[in-house]
Amino acid sequence: MVTGSAVVIGASGQIGRAAVRALARDGWEVRAASRRGGRDESWPGEVRSVAVDREDDAALAGLVGEGCDVLLDCVAYGAEHARQLAGLADRVGSAVVISSGAVYEDERGRGFSTLGTPEGAPVYPVPIPESQRTVAPGEGDYGARKVALERALLAQGARLPVTLLRAGAIHGPYSPLPRELHFVKRVLDGRRVRVLAYGGRCRFHPVHVENLAEMVRLAARRPGARVLNAGDPQAPTVAGIAVAVDAAMGAPASEIVTVEGAPPSADVGDTPWSLPEPVVYDMTAAERELGYRAVTSYEASLPGTVAWLADRVRGRDWRAVFPLLARHSGETLFGYAAEDRWLAGRGA
């Protein structure tokens, strides 16, 4: 039985691949749009892939055509993209749009954008509810653009019911910024010690793409105007992630050396999860409003992620494989020489 028609913008990305698969399996007739119009080998044959530049208003309108029952936008940022979607409201039954947990700020106005400043680390409630205050909307940093997107879309009200999913630290195959590479490459390189700041207790709530896709599937069936956190069942510590990666790769357990407080330097003790205070999202609203139940956990999904990563970087320069990650992290992600000097200096 056909559920309805669905359009997915950003279908070839990490989120889009999984979401197209979930929607197609749920009976939706899916038009999967991306810049190059590529397909994922896991998609059913009836999925129609389309090459579309989402920055082109006319091309986006042509993609929607006479209309669709649900539109998923995986790559929307800022008020301009909200304007695009609002312009299609008379032809779209409802929308699901990927936002981010980076929208939140604490009671002192600190958020992800202030992390690099003195005393700038946010201290959020644990867990963070959707009612937590957000940064001001704007076109500056990532979080501000997502808030601008959210507010402009929610202002559409019943004209375009939109579910905004505030995703945590997204993980799974096809990520251009794979956090797990931090530990996967260390296993491949034979590194036997993991130096972890903040006592190894850091928690940055992850969400696997299959769990995010499940939320998309449920929201498509239950349209509404709302914002919902999107996360895995648990938020493991960074030490727990290090142990889990070793296990998923069949490697002996590494020695974990913890540092109380901040990393000794940019290339020693820091990881993509190293936040001074926990970031854990409250999933109660998603469970209540969508009937959401996670389809996988961090540990259960990890073997697929690490296998995908290991296959791509083994014997290759990781910077060529993940150029966006290389631009973001510079040379600090695998600063082995500095790490060895620090370990030697403490008698390790």
C-alpha positions in Angstrom: 0.0 0.0 0.0 1.3 3.4 -0.9 1.5 5.8 2.0 1.9 9.0 0.0 4.4 11.0 -1.9 7.6 12.2 -0.3 10.4 14.6 -1.5 13.8 14.4 0.2 16.3 17.3 -0.3 19.9 16.3 0.4 19.2 12.7 -0.3 22.8 11.7 -1.0 24.1 12.9 2.3 24.6 10.9 5.5 21.1 11.6 6.9 19.3 11.6 3.5 20.5 8.1 2.5 19.0 6.5 5.6 15.9 8.6 5.5 15.1 7.8 1.9 15.5 4.1 2.8 13.2 4.4 5.8 10.5 6.3 3.9 10.5 4.0 0.9 10.2 0.9 3.2 7.3 2.6 4.9 5.4 2.8 1.6 6.2 6.4 0.5 6.8 7.2 -3.2 10.1 9.0 -2.8 11.8 11.6 -5.0 15.4 11.7 -3.7 17.0 15.0 -4.7 20.7 15.9 -4.4 23.1 18.1 -6.3 24.4 15.2 -8.5 21.3 13.1 -8.4 23.1 10.0 -7.1 21.5 6.9 -5.5 22.4 4.7 -2.6 22.7 1.0 -3.4 20.3 0.2 -0.5 17.4 2.2 -1.9 14.5 0.2 -3.5 14.4 0.5 -7.2 11.2 2.5 -7.2 13.0 5.5 -5.5 13.4 8.2 -8.1 16.7 10.1 -7.9 16.8 13.7 -9.2 19.6 16.2 -9.7 18.6 19.5 -8.1 20.5 22.5 -6.7 18.6 23.5 -3.7 19.8 27.0 -3.9 17.9 27.4 -7.2 14.3 28.4 -6.3 12.9 27.3 -9.7 14.6 24.0 -9.6 13.3 23.3 -6.1 9.8 24.3 -7.2 10.1 21.9 -10.2 11.2 19.1 -7.9 8.0 19.5 -5.8 6.0 19.9 -9.0 2.2 19.7 -8.4 2.8 18.7 -4.8 3.9 16.1 -2.3 2.5 14.8 1.0 5.7 15.3 3.0 9.0 17.1 2.3 12.1 16.3 4.2 14.9 18.9 4.1 18.2 17.5 5.4 20.3 20.5 4.3 18.3 23.6 5.4 20.2 26.5 7.0 19.0 29.9 7.8 16.1 32.2 7.0 16.7 32.0 3.2 16.0 28.3 3.1 13.0 28.8 5.3 11.7 31.3 2.7 12.2 28.7 0.0 10.2 26.1 1.9 7.4 28.6 2.8 7.1 29.4 -0.8 6.1 25.8 -1.5 3.6 25.6 1.4 0.5 25.4 -0.9 2.0 22.3 -2.5 3.4 20.5 0.5 1.2 18.6 3.0 3.8 18.8 5.8 7.6 19.0 6.3 10.3 17.5 8.4 13.5 19.6 8.7 16.8 18.7 10.3 17.9 21.2 12.9 20.6 20.9 15.6 21.2 20.7 19.3 23.6 23.5 18.7 20.7 26.0 19.0 20.7 25.8 22.8 22.3 28.2 25.2 22.6 28.1 28.9 21.2 30.6 31.4 24.3 32.8 31.0 24.0 33.0 27.2 26.8 30.4 26.6 26.5 27.9 23.8 28.6 25.9 21.3 29.8 29.2 19.7 31.4 30.4 22.9 33.3 27.1 23.7 36.6 28.6 22.6 36.4 31.6 24.9 37.4 32.0 28.5 34.7 30.6 30.8 32.6 30.1 27.6 31.6 26.4 28.1 27.8 26.1 28.5 26.3 24.4 31.5 23.0 22.9 30.4 20.4 21.1 32.4 20.7 17.3 32.2 18.8 16.4 30.2 18.1 19.4 27.9 14.4 19.8 27.2 13.1 21.5 24.0 12.0 24.4 26.2 15.6 25.4 27.0 16.4 28.8 25.7 18.2 29.1 22.3 20.8 31.5 20.9 19.5 34.5 19.0 18.6 34.0 15.4 21.0 35.3 12.8 23.1 34.5 9.8 26.4 34.3 11.6 27.3 31.0 13.2 25.7 27.6 12.7 23.5 27.6 15.7 22.1 31.1 15.0 21.3 30.1 11.4 19.4 27.0 12.6 17.4 29.2 15.1 16.5 31.6 12.3 15.4 28.6 10.2 13.3 27.2 13.0 11.5 30.4 13.9 10.7 31.3 10.3 9.3 27.9 9.6 7.3 27.7 12.9 5.8 31.1 12.0 4.0 29.3 9.1 1.7 27.6 11.6 -1.0 25.5 10.1 -0.1 26.7 6.6 2.9 24.4 6.6 3.1 22.0 9.6 6.8 21.4 10.2 8.6 19.0 12.5 12.1 20.3 13.3 14.5 17.7 14.6 17.3 19.0 16.8 19.9 16.4 16.1 22.7 15.5 18.5 26.1 14.3 17.4 25.2 12.4 14.3 27.1 9.2 13.6 27.0 6.3 11.1 28.4 5.7 7.6 28.8 8.5 5.0 29.6 11.3 7.5 32.0 14.0 6.1 32.9 14.8 9.7 33.2 11.4 11.4 33.9 11.8 15.1 34.7 8.1 15.4 37.7 8.4 13.2 39.5 9.8 16.2 39.6 6.3 17.7 39.3 4.2 14.6 42.6 5.6 13.1 44.4 5.1 16.4 43.4 1.4 16.4 44.6 1.1 12.8 47.9 2.9 13.6 48.6 0.6 16.6 48.2 3.4 19.2 47.8 1.7 22.5 47.0 4.6 24.8 44.0 7.0 24.8 44.5 10.3 26.5 41.2 11.8 27.6 40.6 15.2 29.1 37.9 16.0 31.8 38.5 12.6 33.4 37.1 10.8 30.3 33.6 11.6 31.6 32.6 13.9 28.7 29.1 13.2 27.2 27.9 14.6 23.9 24.6 12.9 23.1 24.9 11.0 19.8 22.2 10.1 17.3 22.7 7.3 14.8 21.4 8.1 11.3 19.0 5.1 11.5 17.4 6.5 14.7 17.2 10.0 13.0 15.6 8.3 10.0 13.1 6.6 12.2 12.1 9.9 13.7 11.6 11.3 10.1 9.4 8.3 9.3 7.2 8.8 12.3 7.0 12.6 11.9 5.9 12.0 8.2 3.0 9.9 9.5 2.1 12.4 12.3 2.4 15.9 10.9 2.6 18.8 13.4 4.3 22.1 14.1 6.9 21.4 16.7 10.6 21.0 17.7 11.9 17.7 19.0 15.3 16.6 20.2 16.8 13.7 18.3 19.1 11.3 20.1 20.1 7.7 20.8 18.8 5.8 23.8 21.9 6.6 25.8 24.7 9.2 25.8 27.9 7.3 26.5 31.0 8.9 28.0 34.0 9.5 25.8 35.9 6.8 27.7 33.0 4.4 27.0 33.2 5.3 23.3 37.0 4.6 23.2 36.4 1.1 24.8 33.5 0.4 22.4 35.5 1.3 19.3 38.3 -1.1 20.4 35.7 -3.8 20.9 33.9 -3.2 17.6 37.3 -3.4 15.7 38.3 -6.6 17.6 41.3 -4.8 19.1 42.7 -5.3 22.6 41.5 -2.8 25.1 43.6 0.3 25.1 45.1 1.9 28.2 43.0 5.0 29.1 44.9 7.8 30.6 42.7 10.6 32.0 43.4 14.2 32.7 41.3 16.1 35.2 40.3 19.3 33.5 41.0 20.7 30.1 43.3 19.0 27.5 47.0 19.7 28.1 47.2 21.0 24.6 45.2 21.1 21.4 46.6 17.8 20.2 46.7 16.0 23.6 43.6 14.8 25.4 41.1 16.5 23.1 38.5 14.5 21.2 35.4 15.4 19.2 33.3 14.6 22.3 35.4 16.6 24.8 33.1 19.1 26.3 33.6 20.3 29.9 30.0 19.8 30.8 27.6 17.1 29.7 25.3 17.7 26.7 22.4 15.2 27.0 19.1 15.7 25.2 15.7 14.9 26.7 13.9 12.5 24.4 10.6 12.5 26.3 8.7 14.7 23.9 9.7 12.6 20.8 8.5 9.5 22.6 5.2 11.1 23.6 4.4 12.9 20.3 5.8 10.5 17.7 5.8 7.2 19.6 9.5 7.2 19.0 11.5 4.1 20.0 15.1 3.9 18.9 15.9 1.2 16.4 19.5 0.9 17.5 21.9 2.0 20.2 25.4 3.6 20.0 27.2 0.3 20.8 25.0 -1.9 18.5 25.5 0.5 15.5 29.2 1.0 16.0 30.5 -2.0 14.1 28.9 -0.8 10.9 30.4 2.7 11.4 33.9 1.6 12.2 34.0 -0.9 9.3 33.0 1.8 6.9 35.6 4.2 8.3 38.4 1.6 8.4 37.7 0.6 4.8 38.1 4.1 3.6 41.2 5.2 5.5 43.2 2.0 5.7 46.4 2.6 3.7 45.3 6.1 2.6 45.9 9.7 3.8 42.8 10.5 5.9 43.0 14.1 4.9 42.3 13.2 1.3 39.4 10.9 2.3 37.8 13.5 4.7 38.9 16.9 3.5 36.2 18.8 5.4 37.3 17.1 8.6 40.9 18.0 7.8 40.0 21.7 7.3 38.1 21.7 10.6 40.7 20.0 12.8 44.0 21.0 11.1 46.9 18.8 12.3 45.7 18.4 15.9 43.4 15.4 15.4 46.3 12.9 15.2 49.0 14.8 17.0 50.9 11.6 17.9 54.3 13.3 18.4 52.9 15.7 20.9 51.0 13.0 22.7 54.1 10.8 23.0 56.1 13.8 24.4 53.4 14.4 27.0 53.2 10.8 28.0 57.0 10.5 28.3 57.0 13.6 30.4 54.6 12.1 32.9 56.5 8.8 33.1 54.1 6.8 31.0 
